[in-house]
Amino acid sequence: MKNKAIYLYNSQNLISALDELREMGLITGQLTKNALIEYIWKNYPQVAKKHNL
């Protein structure tokens, strides 16, 4: 999972990165994607703003 964390960190488009992780089966469903977005907003608001989450 470490490689995926690096992938998300370096991503130009965080939403697309989350979608790709879902397609790869590493996150499941919209609920998990939304939970990750909430986590990013809570812990990394500057990143969330940059990526228009």
CORMOSUL-V495069 format. One record per residue. N is the residue number from 1. PHI is phi as a letter, one per 30 degrees, with the letter a starting at -180 (999 if undefined). PSI is psi as a letter, one per 30 degrees, with the letter a starting at -180 (none if undefined). BURIAL is I if it has 9 or more other ideal C-beta (glycine too) atoms within 8 Angstrom, else O. Layout:
# CORMOSUL-V495069
((N:PHI:PSI:BURIAL) (N:PHI:PSI:BURIAL))
This chain:
# CORMOSUL-V495069
((1:999:f:O) (2:e:e:O) (3:d:e:O) (4:d:e:I) (5:d:e:O) (6:d:e:O) (7:e:e:I) (8:d:e:I) (9:d:e:O) (10:c:f:O) (11:d:k:I) (12:d:e:O) (13:b:j:O) (14:d:e:I) (15:d:e:O) (16:d:e:O) (17:d:e:I) (18:d:e:I) (19:d:e:I) (20:d:e:O) (21:d:e:I) (22:d:e:I) (23:d:e:O) (24:d:f:O) (25:i:g:O) (26:d:f:O) (27:b:k:I) (28:c:k:O) (29:i:l:O) (30:d:e:O) (31:d:e:O) (32:d:e:I) (33:d:e:I) (34:d:e:O) (35:d:e:O) (36:d:e:I) (37:d:e:I) (38:d:e:O) (39:d:e:O) (40:d:e:I) (41:d:e:I) (42:d:e:O) (43:c:f:O) (44:b:i:O) (45:e:e:O) (46:d:e:O) (47:d:e:I) (48:d:e:I) (49:d:e:O) (50:e:e:O) (51:c:g:I) (52:h:h:O) (53:d:none:I))
